[in-house]
Amino acid sequence: MRDTLKSAAGTPSITGWRNRLPGLPVMTALILILVIVFLISLTIGRYGIPFEQLMQIFFAKIFGMTGQGTVETVLFNVRIPRILCGVMIGAALAGSGAAYQGIFKNPMVSPDILGASAGAGFGAAFAILNSFNIISIEITAFIFGLAAVGLTYALSSVIGRNSNAVLVLVLTGMVVQSLFSAFTSITKFVADPNNKLQEITFWLMGGLNSITSREVLMMFIPFVIGLIPLFLFRWKINVLSFGEEEAKAMGVDTGRVRLILILASTLLTSSAISVAGMVGWVGLIIPHFARLIVGPDYKKLMPASVLIGGTFLLIVDNVARTVFATEIPLGILTAIIGAPFFLYLLLKGRSAW
C-alpha cells in the first residue's frame, strides 16, 4: 500500500531512514526550527536589536512598563508584522503547492497552475496603472487571482464534461494563465515608463517591504479559512493520488473534494500574492523537500510543508533585507535558491522517476 501510494502520487520513492521517521518528533523539530528562525529574524535587519534587549522589550510590553522608544516602534510596527506575514505567505504557498501536486498527481505542479498568480499579477498591475492606493491594489490582486481560477474551473467544466477532468483543468489553467500574463504585458506596455511601469515591475518581483499590521490581518483571515480545509481533507488527497476511478471506488466524491481543495488552495495563493507580489518556487520545491523528510503521506506531508514553507520564506526574507544596502526582491531570491535546489531534488530521485 505504501509503495502504491508513492507511485500514484507521482513522487520519488525515497528509501532509507527518512521515510521511517516518526511523525511527532519530526513535527516538533520543524516547529522548534521555525521558532528559532522567528526569534533570530527579530534581532537582525538595518536596525539590529540584541537578543537581551529584545527580551527586555517583550517583558516591558507584557507588564505595562515604559518602552524603549525607537527600538520598540521598529520591532512592533515594522519587523513583527513583516515576519508574521512572511511565515504565513511561505506556509500558504507551500501548503497549496502540496495540495495541487496531490490533486493533479503531478510533482511538477505549483500553486499558479490554474492561473492564480497570473490573475493576481494583472489585478495589481491594473490597480497600479489606475493609481489605486495600497489597500485597493491588494484587494484587486486578490479578487483577480480568485477570478482567474474561477474562470479556469468554469471553462474546464464545460470543455471536459465527457473527458479527463484533471487533464482538461490543467490545460485550461495554462490557457487562462497565458491570457492574464498577456493582459499584464499590455498594462506594462501602456504604463508611464518613468513612474507606473517601475511600480508594476517592482511589485511583480515580490517583496515584504511595505508590510504593516493591516496586511497581517488581511492575510490572516484567508490564511486560516484556506488552511483548515487542507488539513481536514488531507487524508483524501492520499486517496485522490491513487487516481479517479480508485478514489470513487473507495467512496470519495472526487469532484466535490477536488473543488473544495482547489478553492482552499486558491484562497491561500491569491492572498499570499496580493500581499507579497509574485513569489515563485516556494510551492514547488518545499513539498518535495517535505517528502524527503516525512514521506508521501499527506497526514504528515501537509503540516510539514506548511512549517517548512514558513521557515524557508522567513530565511529568504532575512537574506533579502540584510545582504545588500538595497533590499532584494523576494521573487529573485526564491528563483536563485529554488531552481538549483529543484535540480538537486530531480537528480536525487532520478532512479525513481
C-alpha positions as a Python dict, from the first residue, in 0.01 Angstrom:
ca = {
    (1, 'M'): (0, 0, 0),
    (2, 'R'): (279, 245, 91),
    (3, 'D'): (469, 175, -233),
    (4, 'T'): (148, 212, -432),
    (5, 'L'): (78, 547, -270),
    (6, 'K'): (425, 674, -360),
    (7, 'S'): (385, 565, -719),
    (8, 'A'): (36, 706, -756),
    (9, 'A'): (135, 1040, -605),
    (10, 'G'): (399, 1077, -875),
    (11, 'T'): (677, 1146, -628),
    (12, 'P'): (1025, 999, -600),
    (13, 'S'): (1042, 685, -387),
    (14, 'I'): (1299, 792, -128),
    (15, 'T'): (1414, 493, 73),
    (16, 'G'): (1607, 485, 395),
    (17, 'W'): (1562, 627, 739),
    (18, 'R'): (1387, 946, 624),
    (19, 'N'): (1060, 771, 544),
    (20, 'R'): (1066, 579, 869),
    (21, 'L'): (1097, 882, 1094),
    (22, 'P'): (809, 904, 1347),
    (23, 'G'): (572, 1192, 1277),
    (24, 'L'): (566, 1362, 1617),
    (25, 'P'): (943, 1410, 1668),
    (26, 'V'): (978, 1546, 1315),
    (27, 'M'): (691, 1793, 1356),
    (28, 'T'): (827, 1900, 1692),
    (29, 'A'): (1169, 1962, 1537),
    (30, 'L'): (1015, 2161, 1250),
    (31, 'I'): (818, 2376, 1493),
    (32, 'L'): (1130, 2435, 1703),
    (33, 'I'): (1331, 2537, 1396),
    (34, 'L'): (1056, 2780, 1292),
    (35, 'V'): (1052, 2936, 1641),
    (36, 'I'): (1432, 2972, 1642),
    (37, 'V'): (1436, 3134, 1297),
    (38, 'F'): (1149, 3361, 1405),
    (39, 'L'): (1343, 3485, 1710),
    (40, 'I'): (1663, 3534, 1509),
    (41, 'S'): (1467, 3730, 1248),
    (42, 'L'): (1351, 3971, 1519),
    (43, 'T'): (1709, 4065, 1601),
    (44, 'I'): (1854, 4124, 1253),
    (45, 'G'): (1798, 4398, 998),
    (46, 'R'): (1901, 4753, 922),
    (47, 'Y'): (1834, 4832, 1287),
    (48, 'G'): (1988, 4547, 1485),
    (49, 'I'): (1832, 4451, 1818),
    (50, 'P'): (2040, 4237, 2058),
    (51, 'F'): (1856, 3936, 2198),
    (52, 'E'): (1883, 4065, 2557),
    (53, 'Q'): (1724, 4395, 2457),
    (54, 'L'): (1456, 4205, 2266),
    (55, 'M'): (1360, 4014, 2580),
    (56, 'Q'): (1356, 4336, 2783),
    (57, 'I'): (1116, 4495, 2534),
    (58, 'F'): (882, 4195, 2547),
    (59, 'F'): (881, 4186, 2927),
    (60, 'A'): (818, 4561, 2939),
    (61, 'K'): (528, 4522, 2698),
    (62, 'I'): (377, 4232, 2892),
    (63, 'F'): (393, 4405, 3233),
    (64, 'G'): (299, 4752, 3105),
    (65, 'M'): (637, 4910, 3177),
    (66, 'T'): (788, 5204, 2991),
    (67, 'G'): (905, 5109, 2641),
    (68, 'Q'): (1229, 5184, 2460),
    (69, 'G'): (1110, 5439, 2204),
    (70, 'T'): (1250, 5391, 1855),
    (71, 'V'): (1353, 5029, 1908),
    (72, 'E'): (1004, 4933, 2021),
    (73, 'T'): (849, 5116, 1726),
    (74, 'V'): (1074, 4933, 1478),
    (75, 'L'): (1001, 4599, 1642),
    (76, 'F'): (621, 4616, 1675),
    (77, 'N'): (528, 4836, 1379),
    (78, 'V'): (771, 4708, 1116),
    (79, 'R'): (959, 4390, 1198),
    (80, 'I'): (699, 4170, 1369),
    (81, 'P'): (426, 4236, 1107),
    (82, 'R'): (674, 4163, 830),
    (83, 'I'): (792, 3838, 992),
    (84, 'L'): (439, 3718, 1065),
    (85, 'C'): (335, 3784, 706),
    (86, 'G'): (648, 3610, 577),
    (87, 'V'): (566, 3296, 776),
    (88, 'M'): (203, 3293, 661),
    (89, 'I'): (291, 3355, 297),
    (90, 'G'): (552, 3081, 289),
    (91, 'A'): (316, 2840, 465),
    (92, 'A'): (29, 2929, 232),
    (93, 'L'): (229, 2879, -87),
    (94, 'A'): (385, 2553, 33),
    (95, 'G'): (55, 2412, 157),
    (96, 'S'): (-131, 2498, -162),
    (97, 'G'): (155, 2360, -371),
    (98, 'A'): (146, 2031, -183),
    (99, 'A'): (-232, 2010, -228),
    (100, 'Y'): (-213, 2077, -603),
    (101, 'Q'): (59, 1815, -651),
    (102, 'G'): (-165, 1556, -485),
    (103, 'I'): (-481, 1662, -666),
    (104, 'F'): (-319, 1651, -1010),
    (105, 'K'): (-90, 1354, -931),
    (106, 'N'): (200, 1554, -1072),
    (107, 'P'): (511, 1658, -873),
    (108, 'M'): (585, 1937, -1124),
    (109, 'V'): (268, 2128, -1034),
    (110, 'S'): (291, 2461, -847),
    (111, 'P'): (20, 2688, -696),
    (112, 'D'): (0, 2901, -1013),
    (113, 'I'): (-104, 2609, -1236),
    (114, 'L'): (-467, 2730, -1259),
    (115, 'G'): (-381, 3096, -1318),
    (116, 'A'): (-400, 3243, -967),
    (117, 'S'): (-59, 3413, -988),
    (118, 'A'): (-117, 3550, -1337),
    (119, 'G'): (-462, 3677, -1242),
    (120, 'A'): (-337, 3844, -924),
    (121, 'G'): (-44, 3995, -1114),
    (122, 'F'): (-275, 4151, -1372),
    (123, 'G'): (-507, 4277, -1098),
    (124, 'A'): (-219, 4451, -922),
    (125, 'A'): (-81, 4593, -1248),
    (126, 'F'): (-425, 4727, -1341),
    (127, 'A'): (-470, 4884, -997),
    (128, 'I'): (-125, 5047, -1005),
    (129, 'L'): (-189, 5181, -1357),
    (130, 'N'): (-507, 5347, -1231),
    (131, 'S'): (-332, 5493, -922),
    (132, 'F'): (-517, 5287, -661),
    (133, 'N'): (-392, 5305, -302),
    (134, 'I'): (-205, 5013, -147),
    (135, 'I'): (-515, 4855, 9),
    (136, 'S'): (-706, 4875, -319),
    (137, 'I'): (-409, 4722, -504),
    (138, 'E'): (-401, 4426, -267),
    (139, 'I'): (-778, 4374, -281),
    (140, 'T'): (-782, 4399, -661),
    (141, 'A'): (-496, 4147, -691),
    (142, 'F'): (-677, 3911, -455),
    (143, 'I'): (-1006, 3935, -648),
    (144, 'F'): (-842, 3882, -987),
    (145, 'G'): (-649, 3582, -852),
    (146, 'L'): (-975, 3421, -744),
    (147, 'A'): (-1143, 3521, -1070),
    (148, 'A'): (-871, 3361, -1282),
    (149, 'V'): (-909, 3025, -1107),
    (150, 'G'): (-1288, 3057, -1121),
    (151, 'L'): (-1267, 3113, -1496),
    (152, 'T'): (-1036, 2812, -1533),
    (153, 'Y'): (-1270, 2586, -1339),
    (154, 'A'): (-1581, 2708, -1524),
    (155, 'L'): (-1424, 2659, -1867),
    (156, 'S'): (-1286, 2317, -1780),
    (157, 'S'): (-1628, 2207, -1652),
    (158, 'V'): (-1780, 2291, -1990),
    (159, 'I'): (-1496, 2162, -2208),
    (160, 'G'): (-1413, 1847, -2012),
    (161, 'R'): (-1764, 1726, -1940),
    (162, 'N'): (-1701, 1388, -2107),
    (163, 'S'): (-1322, 1366, -2091),
    (164, 'N'): (-1035, 1354, -1841),
    (165, 'A'): (-1137, 1624, -1592),
    (166, 'V'): (-791, 1668, -1437),
    (167, 'L'): (-610, 1696, -1770),
    (168, 'V'): (-862, 1945, -1910),
    (169, 'L'): (-838, 2151, -1589),
    (170, 'V'): (-459, 2176, -1617),
    (171, 'L'): (-469, 2263, -1988),
    (172, 'T'): (-739, 2525, -1931),
    (173, 'G'): (-533, 2670, -1647),
    (174, 'M'): (-238, 2709, -1883),
    (175, 'V'): (-457, 2896, -2130),
    (176, 'V'): (-600, 3129, -1864),
    (177, 'Q'): (-253, 3183, -1721),
    (178, 'S'): (-120, 3287, -2063),
    (179, 'L'): (-420, 3512, -2117),
    (180, 'F'): (-374, 3706, -1793),
    (181, 'S'): (2, 3725, -1848),
    (182, 'A'): (-72, 3888, -2183),
    (183, 'F'): (-306, 4134, -2011),
    (184, 'T'): (-26, 4220, -1768),
    (185, 'S'): (214, 4277, -2057),
    (186, 'I'): (-35, 4511, -2223),
    (187, 'T'): (-76, 4701, -1896),
    (188, 'K'): (302, 4742, -1866),
    (189, 'F'): (322, 4850, -2231),
    (190, 'V'): (78, 5139, -2184),
    (191, 'A'): (211, 5242, -1840),
    (192, 'D'): (421, 5554, -1791),
    (193, 'P'): (783, 5430, -1812),
    (194, 'N'): (903, 5693, -1563),
    (195, 'N'): (652, 5611, -1293),
    (196, 'K'): (386, 5341, -1322),
    (197, 'L'): (599, 5091, -1514),
    (198, 'Q'): (860, 5090, -1240),
    (199, 'E'): (595, 5034, -972),
    (200, 'I'): (438, 4747, -1165),
    (201, 'T'): (772, 4582, -1235),
    (202, 'F'): (886, 4609, -874),
    (203, 'W'): (555, 4470, -743),
    (204, 'L'): (573, 4173, -980),
    (205, 'M'): (918, 4083, -843),
    (206, 'G'): (771, 4034, -494),
    (207, 'G'): (871, 4164, -154),
    (208, 'L'): (762, 4233, 204),
    (209, 'N'): (900, 4585, 238),
    (210, 'S'): (556, 4752, 259),
    (211, 'I'): (403, 4515, 517),
    (212, 'T'): (220, 4668, 812),
    (213, 'S'): (-15, 4536, 1081),
    (214, 'R'): (-300, 4591, 837),
    (215, 'E'): (-155, 4335, 594),
    (216, 'V'): (-115, 4085, 878),
    (217, 'L'): (-490, 4097, 944),
    (218, 'M'): (-572, 4085, 572),
    (219, 'M'): (-350, 3779, 530),
    (220, 'F'): (-454, 3603, 850),
    (221, 'I'): (-825, 3567, 770),
    (222, 'P'): (-795, 3395, 428),
    (223, 'F'): (-491, 3204, 557),
    (224, 'V'): (-693, 3037, 832),
    (225, 'I'): (-1001, 2986, 614),
    (226, 'G'): (-793, 2826, 339),
    (227, 'L'): (-567, 2616, 559),
    (228, 'I'): (-843, 2446, 761),
    (229, 'P'): (-991, 2250, 464),
    (230, 'L'): (-644, 2139, 354),
    (231, 'F'): (-582, 1989, 698),
    (232, 'L'): (-930, 1838, 732),
    (233, 'F'): (-920, 1680, 384),
    (234, 'R'): (-553, 1591, 371),
    (235, 'W'): (-621, 1216, 406),
    (236, 'K'): (-849, 1239, 100),
    (237, 'I'): (-558, 1380, -102),
    (238, 'N'): (-393, 1042, -39),
    (239, 'V'): (-696, 875, -194),
    (240, 'L'): (-704, 1115, -490),
    (241, 'S'): (-340, 1027, -554),
    (242, 'F'): (-447, 673, -646),
    (243, 'G'): (-649, 803, -939),
    (244, 'E'): (-1005, 900, -1027),
    (245, 'E'): (-1154, 551, -1055),
    (246, 'E'): (-981, 415, -746),
    (247, 'A'): (-1092, 713, -537),
    (248, 'K'): (-1454, 675, -648),
    (249, 'A'): (-1440, 303, -572),
    (250, 'M'): (-1333, 393, -217),
    (251, 'G'): (-1640, 614, -175),
    (252, 'V'): (-1481, 955, -229),
    (253, 'D'): (-1678, 1219, -420),
    (254, 'T'): (-1377, 1325, -627),
    (255, 'G'): (-1541, 1624, -794),
    (256, 'R'): (-1659, 1774, -466),
    (257, 'V'): (-1332, 1708, -282),
    (258, 'R'): (-1126, 1846, -571),
    (259, 'L'): (-1339, 2162, -580),
    (260, 'I'): (-1301, 2221, -204),
    (261, 'L'): (-925, 2169, -218),
    (262, 'I'): (-888, 2398, -522),
    (263, 'L'): (-1096, 2670, -354),
    (264, 'A'): (-888, 2648, -35),
    (265, 'S'): (-557, 2644, -225),
    (266, 'T'): (-666, 2935, -445),
    (267, 'L'): (-762, 3137, -138),
    (268, 'L'): (-417, 3078, 11),
    (269, 'T'): (-230, 3152, -312),
    (270, 'S'): (-427, 3465, -403),
    (271, 'S'): (-399, 3614, -54),
    (272, 'A'): (-24, 3547, -44),
    (273, 'I'): (39, 3704, -385),
    (274, 'S'): (-186, 4003, -315),
    (275, 'V'): (27, 4090, -11),
    (276, 'A'): (378, 3990, -124),
    (277, 'G'): (365, 4004, -504),
    (278, 'M'): (489, 3727, -732),
    (279, 'V'): (691, 3492, -512),
    (280, 'G'): (772, 3178, -708),
    (281, 'W'): (924, 2834, -644),
    (282, 'V'): (808, 2803, -283),
    (283, 'G'): (501, 2599, -371),
    (284, 'L'): (705, 2375, -600),
    (285, 'I'): (1021, 2288, -408),
    (286, 'I'): (901, 2288, -45),
    (287, 'P'): (656, 1995, -85),
    (288, 'H'): (939, 1796, -248),
    (289, 'F'): (1170, 1873, 41),
    (290, 'A'): (898, 1778, 290),
    (291, 'R'): (855, 1441, 114),
    (292, 'L'): (1224, 1369, 164),
    (293, 'I'): (1174, 1416, 538),
    (294, 'V'): (830, 1268, 618),
    (295, 'G'): (737, 1066, 308),
    (296, 'P'): (433, 1098, 78),
    (297, 'D'): (154, 1051, 337),
    (298, 'Y'): (-41, 1378, 340),
    (299, 'K'): (-133, 1336, 704),
    (300, 'K'): (230, 1429, 775),
    (301, 'L'): (324, 1590, 445),
    (302, 'M'): (75, 1877, 465),
    (303, 'P'): (177, 2008, 812),
    (304, 'A'): (544, 1952, 729),
    (305, 'S'): (511, 2151, 406),
    (306, 'V'): (337, 2436, 590),
    (307, 'L'): (605, 2454, 861),
    (308, 'I'): (899, 2425, 621),
    (309, 'G'): (743, 2678, 382),
    (310, 'G'): (706, 2938, 656),
    (311, 'T'): (1062, 2882, 776),
    (312, 'F'): (1204, 2891, 423),
    (313, 'L'): (1042, 3221, 323),
    (314, 'L'): (1141, 3376, 654),
    (315, 'I'): (1506, 3284, 593),
    (316, 'V'): (1490, 3415, 235),
    (317, 'D'): (1338, 3743, 355),
    (318, 'N'): (1615, 3779, 614),
    (319, 'V'): (1869, 3746, 334),
    (320, 'A'): (1673, 3989, 116),
    (321, 'R'): (1677, 4265, 375),
    (322, 'T'): (2029, 4226, 515),
    (323, 'V'): (2275, 4123, 242),
    (324, 'F'): (2285, 4449, 43),
    (325, 'A'): (2211, 4812, 121),
    (326, 'T'): (1912, 4791, -114),
    (327, 'E'): (1655, 4523, -43),
    (328, 'I'): (1647, 4235, -291),
    (329, 'P'): (1303, 4138, -429),
    (330, 'L'): (1185, 3806, -290),
    (331, 'G'): (1098, 3665, -632),
    (332, 'I'): (1460, 3694, -743),
    (333, 'L'): (1599, 3519, -437),
    (334, 'T'): (1346, 3235, -437),
    (335, 'A'): (1432, 3167, -802),
    (336, 'I'): (1808, 3176, -736),
    (337, 'I'): (1771, 2936, -443),
    (338, 'G'): (1482, 2730, -575),
    (339, 'A'): (1599, 2642, -925),
    (340, 'P'): (1932, 2475, -829),
    (341, 'F'): (1769, 2304, -532),
    (342, 'F'): (1495, 2165, -752),
    (343, 'L'): (1755, 2029, -994),
    (344, 'Y'): (1923, 1862, -697),
    (345, 'L'): (1594, 1701, -597),
    (346, 'L'): (1543, 1575, -951),
    (347, 'L'): (1891, 1422, -953),
    (348, 'K'): (1836, 1277, -607),
    (349, 'G'): (1526, 1096, -716),
    (350, 'R'): (1618, 1022, -1079),
    (351, 'S'): (1617, 645, -1027),
    (352, 'A'): (1256, 652, -914),
    (353, 'W'): (1108, 894, -1169),
}
